[in-house]
């Protein structure tokens, strides 16, 4: 981690919602999903928040040797967003506690605020992390 990774870092990230990021596409193998509304899925929204944070902090870590993984998400999803609209994610790095990073997040789709909350990430050594994951599947 670099000295520049400190509370107060702000960022903005935009993403235009394609049709394949709607609820029916989240788990296409689950039959109930096929009849759900074609709006931006909460599961994809959480992923968008993760990648918005990753994009913001990568210049402040030794990427790709150091990476971050999500460890906690506490967000609302208060308005539906149809495909074609652009979501703007705005965030602030609120706390750096060792390797734990705490962000405040909010998002809007140009019409409504669609979400707000917090997201936590942890800085990892990618090689060590991948070795630990691999060990889970090695007898």
Buried (B, 14 or more C-beta within 10 A) or exposed (E): BEEEBEEEBEBEBEBEBEEEBBBBBBBEEEEEBEEBEBBBBBBBBBEBBBEBBBEBBBEBBEEEEBBBEBEEBEBEBEBBBBBEBEBBBBBBBBEBEEBBBBBBBBBBBEEEEBBBBBBBBBBBBBEEEEEEEEEEEEE
